[in-house]
Amino acid sequence: MKLLDARVNGMPRQVTTKYGDKSVLDVATSEGNYTIWRPAGDSEVMGRRNGERVSMALDSKGKASLVEHASTK
C-alpha cells in the first residue's frame, strides 16, 4: 500500500449506482487521477472542497482510499 498526497479535483458528488447511492471524490496526484468511492452521505468525502489537499492510500490492486484525519472540532 502506498500513501500519496493528493489534491481534490472538482466538488464531491452523490451518484446512484446499481449497488445503491455512493459519495464520490475525484483527486489528482503526481502519479495520476483517481476516484474515491464511499458510502452515501459520507462526511469525510462530502465535506471536501475543490483544490483542498488530502492524503490517500493506493492498494496493490489500484483502489484509492481517503486517509481520514481526526478532527478537533
N, C-alpha and C positions, 0 to 999 in steps of 0.2 A: 504494500500500500504506500502511495506517495501523498505527501501533504503539499499543497500548492497554494500560493497567493493568487487571488482572482479578483476581478472587478465585475460588478453586476452590469449586464449588458441589456438595458431595457427594464421596464417595470415588471414585477412579478404578476402572474395571472392565474386565474382559475379556469380549468378546462374539464370538459366531460369526456371520458373515455369509455370503452366497453367494460372497463373494470371499476367504473364509478368516477366521481369527481376527484380531481387532483390539483394541488398547487404546483406551479412550475416557475422556475427561476433560470434564466439564461446567464451564463458567466463566461468571461474571456480570461484566459491565462496565457503565459508565454508559450505553452505547448499546444494551444488551440482553444476552440469554443466548446462548451459543454452545457448540457441541460440537466438541472437537478429537479427530480420529481419527489414530491412529498404528499402526505395525506391532505385532503381538502381543508382549507382554513388554517393551515399550519402557520403559526405566528412568526416563527423564525424566517420563513420564506416571504410571507405577505408583508412583513414589516421592513423589507429592504427597499432601497431607492436606487435609481439608475446612477451608475458611477461609483457606488459605495464599494469599499474594499471588503472582501470576505476571505475566509480560509475554507478550502475544500479538500476532500480526500478523493483519490482516484485508486480504485482497487485493480487487481490483476486482470479483470475482465473488461476494464474501461468504464465501470459505473462510477459516476460522480456523486458525492455526498457532501452536504454542507456540514462544516465543523461548527457546532454551536458553542457559544461562549456564555459563561454565566453573567447574568445581568445584575447590577447593583441597584436597580430601580425599585 
